[in-house]
Amino acid sequence: MHVGAVQPGERALVIDDLIATGGTLCAAIRLLERVGVKVVECACVIELPELKGREKLGETPLFILVSSTEPEKETEA
């Protein structure tokens, strides 16, 4: 993050392409909060829910465009 990109007291929306384990979003939130910015929501294009990244965000709202799920295994009859 560039020095001066945000100012204390500002509000931010964090956007990422993918949420898997949640590590990138959590790091971005922590970085912004350290300089006094309030993260009001996160948004991602794709979520891999089986990796439970959403759980790491706590109370931060998360908007997802596409949620991927593992394909169901076919059973033979």
C-alpha positions in Angstrom: 0.0 0.0 0.0 1.4 3.4 -0.9 2.1 5.9 1.8 -0.8 8.5 1.8 -3.1 6.2 -0.2 -5.6 6.3 2.6 -6.1 8.6 5.6 -7.3 7.8 9.1 -11.0 7.9 9.4 -11.7 6.9 5.8 -14.0 4.0 4.9 -12.9 1.3 2.5 -14.2 -1.5 0.4 -11.7 -4.3 -0.2 -12.0 -6.1 -3.5 -10.2 -9.3 -4.4 -10.7 -11.8 -7.2 -10.9 -14.9 -5.1 -11.4 -15.8 -1.4 -10.1 -19.2 -0.5 -8.5 -19.4 2.9 -9.1 -15.7 3.6 -5.5 -14.9 4.2 -5.2 -12.1 1.6 -8.4 -10.3 2.7 -7.5 -10.6 6.4 -4.0 -9.1 5.7 -5.6 -6.3 3.7 -8.1 -5.5 6.5 -5.4 -5.6 9.2 -3.2 -3.2 7.1 -6.0 -0.7 6.6 -7.1 -0.9 10.2 -3.5 -0.2 11.4 -3.6 3.2 9.7 -7.1 4.0 11.0 -9.3 3.1 8.1 -12.7 1.4 8.7 -13.2 -1.5 6.3 -17.0 -1.5 5.7 -17.2 -4.5 3.3 -15.2 -7.0 1.2 -16.1 -8.2 -2.2 -14.8 -11.1 -4.3 -15.6 -12.5 -7.7 -15.2 -16.2 -6.6 -15.5 -18.0 -3.3 -14.2 -21.4 -2.6 -16.5 -22.1 0.5 -15.0 -25.5 1.3 -11.8 -23.6 2.4 -13.8 -21.6 5.0 -12.1 -18.2 4.3 -15.3 -16.3 5.1 -15.0 -17.4 8.7 -11.7 -15.5 9.1 -13.4 -12.2 8.3 -15.4 -12.2 11.5 -18.2 -9.5 11.3 -16.9 -7.9 8.1 -19.6 -8.2 5.4 -18.6 -10.2 2.3 -20.2 -9.9 -1.2 -19.6 -12.9 -3.5 -20.4 -12.9 -7.2 -19.8 -16.7 -7.8 -19.6 -19.4 -5.2 -17.8 -22.5 -6.3 -18.7 -25.9 -4.8 -17.1 -29.2 -5.3 -19.0 -31.3 -7.8 -21.1 -34.1 -6.3 -19.7 -37.6 -6.9 -21.9 -39.8 -9.0 -22.9 -43.1 -7.4 -23.4 -46.1 -9.5 -26.8 -47.7 -9.4 
